[in-house]
């Protein structure tokens, strides 16, 4: 599970990330990039009832996303990030989902493959 300081939990934080309107799309997922956060990146995951009508399916996808995001946290820049799940993500296995998430982070410019913290040029 993601540590609490690295989770987006408030509705207003999700809304602020959406309003920023910086996003990267994939067939299975959409990544919204919000404002720069203090210190560590914060992640939120959204799976609507339209995508998965059963609660256990929605929870399974979110558990997988949290599990694969945990080892990636040290490599992420300090932004608020919201991952919105689309229907094709339900058919992906764990390895494919991990590949898609890493691709989205790279396309958004928030993934630092070397794991070196970039604090804005100081």
MARZADO-183699 format. One record per atom (N, C-alpha, C): residue number from 1; residue in one letter; atom name; z, x, y. Coordinates in steps of 0.001 Angstrom, whole numbers, padded with zeros to 6 digits, m for minus. Atoms other than C-alpha are relative to their C-alpha. Last residue first. Layout:
! MARZADO-183699
     n   res   atom         Z         X         Y
   NUM     A     CA         Z         X         Y
...
! end
This chain:
! MARZADO-183699
     n   res   atom         Z         X         Y
   122     X      N   m000989   m000946   m000528
   122     X     CA   m007892    019565    023842
   122     X      C    000088    001215   m000887
   121     X      N    000533   m001158   m000686
   121     X     CA   m011147    017795    023083
   121     X      C    001016    000941    000578
   120     X      N    000689    000300   m001247
   120     X     CA   m010150    014242    022174
   120     X      C   m000401    001210    000811
   119     X      N   m000840    000719   m000957
   119     X     CA   m007497    014676    019511
   119     X      C   m000665   m000208    001350
   118     X      N    000676   m000189   m001280
   118     X     CA   m009781    015548    016612
   118     X      C    000751   m000829    001029
   117     X      N   m000299    001004   m001021
   117     X     CA   m007668    015945    013493
   117     X      C   m000702    000373    001300
   116     X      N   m000583   m000612   m001191
   116     X     CA   m009324    018065    010835
   116     X      C    000179   m001077    001048
   115     X      N   m001410    000345   m000061
   115     X     CA   m009854    016284    007505
   115     X      C    000712    000610    001188
   114     X      N   m000797   m001207    000206
   114     X     CA   m013133    018087    006960
   114     X      C    001490   m000293    000004
   113     X      N    000011   m000447    001393
   113     X     CA   m014988    014809    006414
   113     X      C    000846    001240   m000267
   112     X      N    000054   m001442   m000187
   112     X     CA   m013895    013329    009773
   112     X      C    000065    000636   m001388
   111     X      N   m000355   m000762    001199
   111     X     CA   m014654    009637    009560
   111     X      C   m000212    001473    000262
   110     X      N   m001453   m000099    000040
   110     X     CA   m014584    007560    012754
   110     X      C    000490    000829   m001183
   109     X      N   m000451   m001208   m000664
   109     X     CA   m018245    007956    013691
   109     X      C    001511    000152    000024
   108     X      N   m000744    000389   m001194
   108     X     CA   m019169    004363    012874
   108     X      C    000503    001218    000774
   107     X      N    000941    000581   m000960
   107     X     CA   m021854    005556    010464
   107     X      C    000694   m000380    001300
   106     X      N    000857   m001063   m000519
   106     X     CA   m019327    007815    008722
   106     X      C   m000965   m000535    001048
   105     X      N   m000817   m000848   m000867
   105     X     CA   m016724    005059    008360
   105     X      C   m000837    001117    000614
   104     X      N   m000285    000743   m001225
   104     X     CA   m019382    002685    007020
   104     X      C    000818    000838    000978
   103     X      N    001234    000072   m000787
   103     X     CA   m020608    005259    004501
   103     X      C    000224   m000727    001321
   102     X      N    000191   m001331   m000587
   102     X     CA   m017030    005925    003338
   102     X      C   m001268    000027    000858
   101     X      N   m000996   m000167   m001067
   101     X     CA   m016485    002190    002835
   101     X      C   m000164    001354    000691
   100     X      N    000389    000837   m001136
   100     X     CA   m019733    001783    000890
   100     X      C    000963    000196    001164
    99     X      N    001185   m000598   m000610
    99     X     CA   m018924    004698   m001417
    99     X      C   m000428   m000769    001241
    98     X      N   m000443   m001215   m000681
    98     X     CA   m015433    003341   m002092
    98     X      C   m001162    000673    000719
    97     X      N   m000685    000456   m001207
    97     X     CA   m016852   m000084   m002935
    97     X      C    000480    001195    000824
    96     X      N    001043    000448   m000933
    96     X     CA   m019265    001519   m005377
    96     X      C    000614   m000460    001322
    95     X      N    000729   m001188   m000465
    95     X     CA   m016413    003425   m007057
    95     X      C   m001090   m000379    001012
    94     X      N   m000827   m000787   m000915
    94     X     CA   m014174    000332   m007288
    94     X      C   m000763    001188    000590
    93     X      N   m001172   m000589    000646
    93     X     CA   m016794   m001981   m008789
    93     X      C    000687    000935    000998
    92     X      N   m000050   m001459    000055
    92     X     CA   m019016   m004117   m006611
    92     X      C    001226    000471   m000773
    91     X      N    000674   m000488    001205
    91     X     CA   m019607   m007796   m007438
    91     X      C    000077    001520   m000145
    90     X      N   m000734    000457    001175
    90     X     CA   m017048   m009107   m004942
    90     X      C   m000594    000542   m001295
    89     X      N   m001070   m000952    000310
    89     X     CA   m018578   m006967   m002198
    89     X      C    000782   m000398   m001241
    88     X      N    000426   m001007    000978
    88     X     CA   m021756   m009065   m002317
    88     X      C    001080    001009   m000374
    87     X      N    000095    000409    001408
    87     X     CA   m019864   m011987   m000691
    87     X      C   m000450    001090   m000973
    86     X      N    001055    000990    000235
    86     X     CA   m018954   m010296    002590
    86     X      C   m000118   m000241   m001499
    85     X      N    000665    000024    001299
    85     X     CA   m015700   m008503    003405
    85     X      C   m001026   m001121   m000034
    84     X      N    000255    001389    000378
    84     X     CA   m014666   m007793    006975
    84     X      C   m000851    000004   m001261
    83     X      N    001034    000097    001023
    83     X     CA   m013117   m004361    007534
    83     X      C   m000115   m001462   m000405
    82     X      N   m000071    001231    000780
    82     X     CA   m011173   m004097    010792
    82     X      C   m001188   m000019   m000952
    81     X      N    001166    000317    000814
    81     X     CA   m010494   m000689    012337
    81     X      C    000240   m001290   m000778
    80     X      N   m000311    001230    000712
    80     X     CA   m008134    000257    015174
    80     X      C   m001273   m000425   m000714
    79     X      N    000539    001240   m000547
    79     X     CA   m008971    003835    016018
    79     X      C    000615   m001175   m000736
    78     X      N   m001022    000988   m000361
    78     X     CA   m007274    007191    015487
    78     X      C   m000594   m001191    000736
    77     X      N   m000388   m000125   m001396
    77     X     CA   m009983    009218    013734
    77     X      C    000937   m001156    000335
    76     X      N    000498    000965   m000969
    76     X     CA   m009971    008990    009972
    76     X      C    000489    000328    001402
    75     X      N    001329   m000391   m000489
    75     X     CA   m009637    011944    007604
    75     X      C   m000550   m000923    001080
    74     X      N   m000090   m001256   m000745
    74     X     CA   m005875    011623    007033
    74     X      C   m001337    000459    000589
    73     X      N   m000690    000077   m001289
    73     X     CA   m006407    007926    006223
    73     X      C    000109    001327    000739
    72     X      N    000928   m000318   m001087
    72     X     CA   m008991    008464    003463
    72     X      C    000687    000056    001364
    71     X      N    000284   m001442   m000022
    71     X     CA   m006406    008694    000649
    71     X      C   m000954    000416    001129
    70     X      N   m001191   m000828   m000118
    70     X     CA   m005040    005241    001621
    70     X      C   m000301    001501   m000028
    69     X      N   m000164   m000462   m001379
    69     X     CA   m008399    003576    002183
    69     X      C    001167    000957    000154
    68     X      N    000972   m001055   m000259
    68     X     CA   m009267    003334   m001530
    68     X      C    000105    000537    001422
    67     X      N   m000183   m001132    000908
    67     X     CA   m006067    001497   m002368
    67     X      C   m000994    001121    000287
    66     X      N   m001194   m000747   m000420
    66     X     CA   m006200   m000764    000689
    66     X      C    000171    001253   m000850
    65     X      N    000299   m000647   m001275
    65     X     CA   m009783   m001787   m000100
    65     X      C    001196    000820    000511
    64     X      N    000924   m001111    000245
    64     X     CA   m008928   m002471   m003736
    64     X      C   m000299    000769    001289
    63     X      N   m000761   m001051    000686
    63     X     CA   m005907   m004554   m002784
    63     X      C   m000872    001215   m000259
    62     X      N   m000833   m000670   m001010
    62     X     CA   m008031   m006506   m000261
    62     X      C    000845    001110   m000631
    61     X      N    000882   m000809   m000848
    61     X     CA   m010642   m007258   m002921
    61     X      C    000819    000748    001049
    60     X      N    000490   m001129    000798
    60     X     CA   m007988   m008403   m005392
    60     X      C   m000874    000920    000835
    59     X      N   m001053   m001016    000069
    59     X     CA   m006262   m010564   m002760
    59     X      C   m000450    001238   m000774
    58     X      N   m000153   m000593   m001331
    58     X     CA   m009451   m012468   m001987
    58     X      C    001029    001128   m000026
    57     X      N    001201   m000809   m000247
    57     X     CA   m010149   m013003   m005692
    57     X      C    000077    000683    001367
    56     X      N   m000133   m001235    000769
    56     X     CA   m006540   m014118   m006325
    56     X      C   m001231    000891    000154
    55     X      N   m000890   m000953   m000662
    55     X     CA   m006773   m016592   m003458
    55     X      C    000094    001311   m000777
    54     X      N   m001279   m000144    000699
    54     X     CA   m009774   m018378   m004976
    54     X      C    000838    001103    000660
    53     X      N   m000786    001224   m000152
    53     X     CA   m012562   m019455   m002619
    53     X      C    001379    000098   m000656
    52     X      N   m000680    000148    001286
    52     X     CA   m013976   m015981   m002203
    52     X      C    000947   m001184    000107
    51     X      N    000419   m001116    000850
    51     X     CA   m016531   m015418    000547
    51     X      C    000592   m000149   m001394
    50     X      N    001426    000190    000289
    50     X     CA   m016166   m018796    002244
    50     X      C   m000509    001074   m000954
    49     X      N    000097    000908    001139
    49     X     CA   m012394   m018489    001931
    49     X      C   m001449   m000306   m000343
    48     X      N   m000093    001434   m000285
    48     X     CA   m012550   m015495    004241
    48     X      C   m000101   m000823   m001284
    47     X      N    000829    000630    001023
    47     X     CA   m011711   m011900    003368
    47     X      C    000142   m001504    000196
    46     X      N    000204    001439   m000111
    46     X     CA   m010410   m009823    006265
    46     X      C   m000935   m000451   m001117
    45     X      N    001019    000476    000921
    45     X     CA   m008915   m006331    006074
    45     X      C   m000062   m001516    000064
    44     X      N   m000205    001387    000358
    44     X     CA   m007014   m004494    008795
    44     X      C   m001154   m000461   m000870
    43     X      N    001019    000729    000737
    43     X     CA   m006655   m000763    009355
    43     X      C    000426   m001445   m000249
    42     X      N   m000564    001239    000543
    42     X     CA   m004740    001299    011900
    42     X      C   m001136   m000807   m000608
    41     X      N    000903    001157    000053
    41     X     CA   m005606    004927    012603
    41     X      C    000734   m001209   m000578
    40     X      N    000637    000198    001295
    40     X     CA   m002738    007259    013483
    40     X      C   m000964   m001180    000048
    39     X      N   m000375   m000829    001143
    39     X     CA   m001500    008761    016727
    39     X      C   m000811   m000209   m001260
    38     X      N   m000914   m001112   m000217
    38     X     CA   m001733    005986    019302
    38     X      C    000292    000713   m001309
    37     X      N   m001415    000308    000179
    37     X     CA   m004761    003786    018770
    37     X      C    000835    001264    000217
    36     X      N   m000704   m001162    000525
    36     X     CA   m008253    004209    020197
    36     X      C    001481   m000337   m000093
    35     X      N   m000444   m001025   m000926
    35     X     CA   m009702    000804    020785
    35     X      C    000686    001135   m000734
    34     X      N   m000698    000407   m001216
    34     X     CA   m011548   m001196    018208
    34     X      C    000381    001177    000859
    33     X      N   m000755   m001126   m000540
    33     X     CA   m014141   m000432    015567
    33     X      C    000589   m000422    001331
    32     X      N   m000174    000123   m001444
    32     X     CA   m015364   m003378    013517
    32     X      C    000890    001151    000459
    31     X      N   m001106   m000752   m000580
    31     X     CA   m016643   m002596    010026
    31     X      C   m000008   m000188    001507
    30     X      N    000223   m000253   m001416
    30     X     CA   m018781   m005106    008151
    30     X      C    001244    000702    000531
    29     X      N   m001126   m000090   m000922
    29     X     CA   m018942   m005136    004372
    29     X      C   m000477    000137    001435
    28     X      N   m001246    000475    000587
    28     X     CA   m021220   m005991    001419
    28     X      C    001173   m000059    000979
    27     X      N    000207    001237    000742
    27     X     CA   m024732   m005774    002897
    27     X      C    001327   m000596   m000489
    26     X      N    000521   m000324    001324
    26     X     CA   m023613   m003188    005412
    26     X      C   m000166   m001334   m000709
    25     X      N    000226    000980    001061
    25     X     CA   m022931   m003573    009106
    25     X      C   m000538    000647   m001268
    24     X      N    000980   m000583    000910
    24     X     CA   m021358   m001280    011697
    24     X      C   m000108   m000956   m001172
    23     X      N   m000077    000260    001424
    23     X     CA   m019492   m002732    014639
    23     X      C   m001126    000690   m000744
    22     X      N    000608   m001178    000612
    22     X     CA   m018587   m002135    018245
    22     X      C    000150   m000186   m001499
    21     X      N    001395    000188    000418
    21     X     CA   m018029   m005545    019790
    21     X      C   m000706    001278   m000456
    20     X      N    000576   m001301   m000379
    20     X     CA   m014756   m004638    021574
    20     X      C   m001488    000045   m000352
    19     X      N    000551    000114   m001347
    19     X     CA   m013959   m008319    021276
    19     X      C   m000620    001296    000484
    18     X      N    001251    000760    000023
    18     X     CA   m013524   m008008    017512
    18     X      C   m000654   m000026    001373
    17     X      N    000984   m000817    000715
    17     X     CA   m010932   m005234    017845
    17     X      C   m001346   m000706   m000059
    16     X      N    000384   m001089   m000906
    16     X     CA   m009014   m007154    020510
    16     X      C   m001055    000892   m000646
    15     X      N    000879    000546   m001039
    15     X     CA   m009038   m010236    018266
    15     X      C   m000473    001077    000968
    14     X      N    001285    000307    000625
    14     X     CA   m007619   m008269    015311
    14     X      C   m000988   m000497    001056
    13     X      N    000617   m001298    000288
    13     X     CA   m004884   m006820    017517
    13     X      C   m001365   m000183   m000661
    12     X      N    000571   m000525   m001244
    12     X     CA   m004138   m010288    018938
    12     X      C   m000639    001374   m000193
    11     X      N    001250    000693   m000302
    11     X     CA   m003698   m011713    015435
    11     X      C   m000656    000588    001252
    10     X      N   m000052    001036   m001024
    10     X     CA   m001047   m009153    014653
    10     X      C   m001381   m000572    000277
     9     X      N   m000634    001209    000509
     9     X     CA   m001018   m007279    011359
     9     X      C   m000021   m001139    001014
     8     X      N    000143    001001   m001043
     8     X     CA   m003214   m004210    011723
     8     X      C    000591   m001286   m000549
     7     X      N    000603    001297    000292
     7     X     CA   m001832   m001675    009299
     7     X      C   m000147   m000809    001283
     6     X      N    001432   m000191    000162
     6     X     CA   m001184    002045    009771
     6     X      C   m000714   m001287   m000394
     5     X      N    000602   m000442   m001274
     5     X     CA    002325    001665    011201
     5     X      C   m001524    000175   m000072
     4     X      N    000043    001018   m001052
     4     X     CA    003214   m000484    008155
     4     X      C   m000599    000497    001315
     3     X      N   m001246    000049   m000774
     3     X     CA    002332    002144    005553
     3     X      C   m000142   m000961    001180
     2     X      N    000035   m000732   m001253
     2     X     CA   m000719    001155    003511
     2     X      C    001358   m000072    000692
     1     X      N    000000    000836   m001176
     1     X     CA    000000    000000    000000
     1     X      C    000000    000883    001243
! end
